Amino acid sequence: MNACPRDAIAATLDEDGFLLPVVDEKRCVDCGLCERVCAATQPPELAAPSAANLFVHNDRDVLRNSTSGGAFTALSDCALAQNGAVVGAMMDEKLAIRHAVAESTGQRDRMRGSLYVQSDPNFVYRDVKALLEKGRFVLFVGTPCQVYGLKRFLNRKYDNLILVDFLCHGVPSASLLRAHIAWLEKLYRRQAKSYSFRSKKFGWRPAAIEEIVFQDGSRKSALPVQAYNKFFHNNVSLRASCLTCPFRRAERCSDLTVGDFWGVAKICGEKLRRGASLVLVNSPEGESFLKRASQAGRLKNVPIEKILYRVAPPKPRVKGDRDAFWKLYREQGYPALVANYAKRSKKERILYYWKRLVKIMIAKLLG
């Protein structure tokens, strides 16, 4: 869509809310450029990571507002400090996830945190190219397929570009997220102002703790039924192509790869309850940039063989009937999904509230 010289391609939502390209045959001149740049038409160009690192930001406020160890903030601050731009996914005022250009820390801050949904890149690849052609430094952050898509679109190497991907689990649709937030609004009879897929209210944990903030200033976290996150981790809500993703491997297409450093206590012998980032170095340019950015925190090299199994997880196993899941969503809506796929027994509800009490006590002890 970004490469088409006639703007003959539009991104439209399919019946499940996933973005798909649609060609306007009346405007298309059969130049073939879209097929040449499309990341799906060529095997991805990948390189094995040369190093793995633990990173923890020095600023506790940064750690509090980051879902892991603050690596993205350190990298983006380094880019902004050299009059650069940061391009990444953010949640806008309408609670939609889209890629945007940030040229200040305030704009960048809206890109922090994990976003368990497919972001809309729209024409941001054109924006990236325009910035690069002007000589501006650009830090681009996205899923591996988005990073590779940008590389195919640019079709040349830029010295003023650093590409960062992350350890991607897969993406549900934007439509499903909107339906989930609407369900929460109806449940609590309040209008949503913001939504977090993974809150650190009870510390840094593998289990996702969603939090919603309402227009009246009230908020709800550790919800009794975390339906959206349950669908996500059961892989039933993921886009079909995510289940056979060619980027689900140790080799990467970026300069740097970031993610949560789960298992850091076992691997590094450190208990980091406020969060820790895993940063993989995939190119000499990435190594040089990380060295400059790491001054904002603590960087520790980790034997790469100890983390490769986390970087290249096995093919996602769908827990449930994915076709039936989406059919029910199309025919009966989101509440039917909650009723049929997110039920909790009485025992599970009691256990949930007991764990929640323990989490609250631990959070208060940690300050």
C-alpha positions in Angstrom: 0.0 0.0 0.0 2.8 2.4 0.9 4.8 1.5 -2.3 1.9 1.8 -4.8 2.6 4.9 -7.0 -1.1 5.2 -7.9 -2.5 4.7 -4.4 -4.6 1.8 -5.8 -4.3 -0.3 -2.6 -6.3 0.3 0.6 -6.1 -1.5 4.0 -9.6 -2.7 4.9 -10.9 -4.8 7.8 -12.1 -8.3 7.2 -15.1 -9.8 9.0 -12.9 -10.6 12.0 -11.4 -7.1 12.2 -7.9 -7.9 10.7 -6.3 -5.5 8.2 -6.1 -6.8 4.6 -5.0 -5.1 1.4 -7.7 -4.5 -1.3 -6.7 -3.4 -4.8 -8.7 -0.9 -6.8 -8.5 -2.5 -10.2 -9.6 0.7 -11.9 -6.5 2.6 -10.6 -4.0 -0.3 -10.8 -1.6 -0.2 -13.8 -0.1 -3.6 -13.2 3.4 -2.2 -12.5 4.1 -5.1 -10.1 5.8 -2.9 -7.5 3.5 -4.1 -4.7 4.4 -7.7 -5.3 8.1 -6.9 -5.4 8.2 -5.1 -2.1 5.6 -7.3 -0.2 7.3 -9.1 2.7 5.1 -12.2 2.1 6.5 -12.8 -1.4 10.1 -13.5 -0.4 11.7 -15.6 2.3 12.8 -13.3 5.1 16.4 -12.2 5.3 17.5 -13.2 8.8 20.7 -13.1 10.8 21.6 -15.0 14.0 22.0 -12.8 17.1 25.6 -12.1 18.1 24.9 -11.3 21.7 22.2 -11.3 24.4 21.9 -8.8 27.2 20.0 -8.1 30.4 19.0 -4.5 30.7 17.4 -2.6 33.6 16.8 1.1 33.4 18.2 3.3 36.3 15.0 5.4 36.6 12.3 3.8 38.8 9.6 5.9 37.2 10.6 4.5 33.8 10.5 0.9 35.2 7.0 1.6 36.7 5.7 2.8 33.4 7.3 0.1 31.3 6.1 -3.5 31.0 9.6 -4.9 31.2 13.0 -3.3 32.1 12.7 0.0 30.2 14.9 -0.9 27.2 12.6 0.8 24.7 12.7 4.1 26.7 16.5 4.0 26.8 16.8 3.3 23.1 14.2 5.9 22.1 15.8 8.5 24.4 19.1 7.9 22.6 17.4 8.5 19.3 15.6 11.6 20.4 18.8 13.1 21.9 20.3 13.2 18.4 17.4 15.1 16.9 15.9 11.8 15.7 12.4 10.4 15.4 10.9 7.3 17.0 8.4 5.4 15.0 6.3 2.8 16.8 2.9 1.7 17.9 0.8 3.7 20.3 -2.8 3.8 21.6 -4.5 7.0 20.5 -7.3 9.0 22.0 -9.9 6.7 20.5 -8.1 3.7 22.1 -7.0 2.5 18.6 -3.5 1.0 18.1 -1.6 2.6 15.2 2.0 3.3 14.2 3.0 7.0 14.5 6.0 9.3 14.5 7.2 10.7 17.9 9.7 13.6 18.0 9.4 14.3 21.8 9.5 12.3 25.0 5.8 13.1 25.6 4.8 11.6 22.3 7.2 8.7 22.8 5.8 7.9 26.2 2.5 6.9 24.6 4.4 4.1 22.8 5.6 2.5 26.0 4.0 -0.8 27.2 3.0 -4.0 25.6 0.2 -3.8 23.0 -1.5 -7.2 22.4 -3.2 -6.2 19.1 -2.5 -5.7 15.5 -1.3 -2.1 15.0 -2.3 -0.1 11.9 0.9 1.2 10.1 -1.2 3.1 7.5 1.3 5.2 5.5 4.0 5.4 8.2 6.6 3.7 5.9 6.4 6.7 3.6 6.9 9.0 6.7 10.0 7.0 7.6 11.5 7.3 4.1 10.9 11.0 4.0 12.6 11.5 7.4 15.6 9.3 6.2 15.9 11.2 3.0 16.1 14.5 5.0 19.0 13.1 6.9 17.1 12.6 10.2 17.9 9.7 12.4 15.0 7.2 12.8 14.4 4.4 15.3 11.7 2.1 14.0 10.1 -0.4 16.4 7.6 -3.0 15.3 6.8 -6.7 15.0 9.3 -8.7 13.0 7.0 -8.8 10.0 6.6 -5.0 10.1 10.3 -4.5 10.4 10.9 -6.7 7.4 8.1 -5.0 5.5 9.9 -1.6 6.0 13.2 -3.1 4.8 11.5 -4.4 1.6 9.8 -1.0 1.1 13.0 1.0 1.5 15.0 -1.4 -0.6 18.3 0.0 0.5 20.4 0.4 3.6 20.3 3.7 5.5 23.1 4.6 8.0 20.6 6.8 9.9 18.1 4.0 10.6 18.0 1.5 13.5 15.4 -1.3 13.3 14.1 -2.8 16.5 11.7 -5.8 16.6 10.4 -7.6 19.7 9.6 -11.1 20.8 6.1 -11.3 19.3 3.5 -13.8 20.5 1.1 -12.9 17.6 -1.7 -10.4 17.2 -5.4 -10.4 17.8 -7.6 -8.0 15.7 -8.3 -4.3 16.5 -12.0 -5.1 16.3 -11.7 -7.7 19.1 -10.0 -5.1 21.3 -12.6 -2.5 20.7 -15.3 -5.1 21.5 -13.5 -6.0 24.7 -13.3 -2.4 25.9 -16.9 -1.8 25.0 -17.8 -4.9 27.1 -15.9 -3.5 30.1 -17.6 -0.1 29.7 -21.0 -1.8 29.8 -19.9 -4.0 32.7 -18.8 -1.0 34.8 -21.2 1.6 33.3 -18.4 4.1 32.6 -16.6 5.4 29.6 -13.0 4.3 29.1 -10.2 6.8 28.9 -7.2 4.4 28.6 -6.5 0.7 28.7 -3.3 -1.2 29.7 -2.8 -4.8 28.6 -0.1 -5.4 31.3 -0.2 -3.3 34.4 2.6 -3.4 37.0 0.3 -2.5 39.8 1.2 -5.8 41.4 4.7 -6.0 40.2 6.4 -7.5 37.1 4.8 -10.8 36.3 4.5 -13.2 33.3 0.7 -13.3 34.0 -0.9 -10.3 32.3 -2.8 -8.0 34.6 -5.0 -5.7 32.5 -6.1 -2.3 33.8 -8.7 0.1 32.5 -9.0 3.8 33.5 -12.3 5.6 33.1 -13.2 9.2 32.2 -14.2 9.9 35.7 -10.7 9.0 37.0 -11.6 5.6 38.5 -9.8 2.5 37.4 -10.2 -1.3 37.6 -7.3 -3.7 37.5 -6.8 -7.5 37.9 -10.3 -7.9 36.6 -12.3 -11.0 37.7 -12.6 -12.1 34.1 -9.6 -11.2 32.0 -11.2 -12.5 28.8 -9.1 -10.7 26.2 -5.8 -11.8 27.7 -7.1 -15.4 28.1 -8.0 -15.5 24.4 -4.6 -14.1 23.6 -2.6 -16.6 25.6 -4.7 -19.5 24.4 -3.8 -18.4 20.8 -7.4 -18.7 19.8 -7.8 -14.9 18.9 -4.5 -14.6 16.9 -4.4 -13.8 13.2 -4.3 -17.1 11.3 -0.9 -16.2 9.7 0.6 -15.8 13.2 0.2 -19.5 13.7 2.6 -20.2 10.9 4.9 -17.2 11.2 8.3 -17.5 9.4 9.8 -15.1 11.9 9.2 -17.3 14.9 12.8 -18.3 15.2 16.1 -17.3 16.8 17.4 -15.5 13.6 16.1 -11.9 13.3 15.6 -9.3 10.6 16.4 -6.3 12.8 19.4 -4.6 14.4 18.1 -5.1 17.9 15.4 -7.3 19.5 13.8 -6.5 22.8 11.5 -8.4 25.1 10.7 -9.3 28.7 13.5 -11.3 30.3 11.4 -14.0 31.8 13.5 -16.5 33.8 16.1 -13.8 34.7 16.4 -15.1 38.3 17.3 -18.6 37.0 19.6 -17.5 34.2 21.3 -14.5 35.9 20.8 -15.2 39.6 18.9 -11.9 40.1 15.4 -11.3 41.4 14.2 -8.2 39.6 10.6 -7.7 40.7 10.4 -4.2 39.0 11.1 -5.6 35.5 14.0 -6.7 33.2 14.5 -6.5 29.5 16.2 -8.9 27.2 18.1 -7.2 24.4 19.5 -9.2 21.4 22.2 -7.7 19.2 21.7 -8.7 15.6 24.0 -6.3 13.7 27.2 -4.2 14.3 25.0 -1.1 14.0 22.7 -2.4 16.6 25.6 -3.1 18.9 27.0 0.4 18.6 23.6 2.0 19.2 22.9 -0.2 22.2 26.2 0.7 23.8 25.3 4.4 23.7 21.7 3.9 24.9 22.7 1.6 27.7 24.2 4.5 29.7 20.7 5.0 31.0 20.7 1.7 32.8 22.6 -1.5 33.6 23.6 -3.7 30.7 24.9 -7.2 31.4 25.9 -9.8 28.8 24.2 -13.2 29.0 25.4 -16.4 27.4 23.2 -16.5 24.3 22.8 -20.3 24.4 20.8 -19.8 27.7 18.1 -17.7 26.1 17.7 -19.1 22.6 14.9 -21.4 23.6 12.9 -18.3 24.7 13.6 -16.4 21.5 12.5 -19.3 19.2 9.4 -20.8 20.9 7.6 -23.7 19.3 4.6 -23.2 17.0 1.7 -21.7 18.9 -0.8 -24.4 20.1 -4.4 -23.2 19.9 -6.4 -24.1 23.0 -9.8 -24.5 21.6 -11.5 -24.4 18.2 -10.3 -21.2 16.5 -12.9 -21.4 13.7 -15.7 -21.8 16.2 -14.4 -18.9 18.2 -14.5 -16.4 15.3 -17.8 -17.8 14.0 -19.4 -17.2 17.4 -17.9 -13.7 17.5 -19.3 -12.8 14.1 -22.7 -14.2 14.9 -23.3 -13.4 18.5 -20.7 -10.8 19.5 -18.1 -10.4 22.2 -20.3 -11.2 25.3 -20.9 -14.7 23.8 -17.1 -15.2 23.6 -16.8 -14.3 27.3 -19.6 -16.6 28.3 -18.3 -19.6 26.3 -14.5 -19.2 26.4 -13.7 -17.3 29.6 -15.9 -18.9 32.3 -14.4 -19.5 35.7 -15.6 -22.1 38.2 -16.4 -21.2 41.8 -13.1 -22.7 42.9 -11.2 -20.7 40.2 -12.9 -17.5 41.4 -12.0 -18.1 45.0 -8.4 -18.9 44.0 -8.3 -15.8 41.9 -9.3 -13.4 44.7 -6.9 -15.1 47.1 -4.0 -14.6 44.6 -5.1 -11.0 44.1 -5.0 -10.3 47.9 -1.4 -11.8 48.0 -0.4 -9.6 45.0 -1.7 -6.5 46.7 0.2 -7.3 49.9 3.4 -7.9 47.9 3.0 -4.7 45.9 2.6 -2.6 49.1 5.7 -4.2 50.7 7.7 -3.3 47.5 6.4 0.2 47.6 
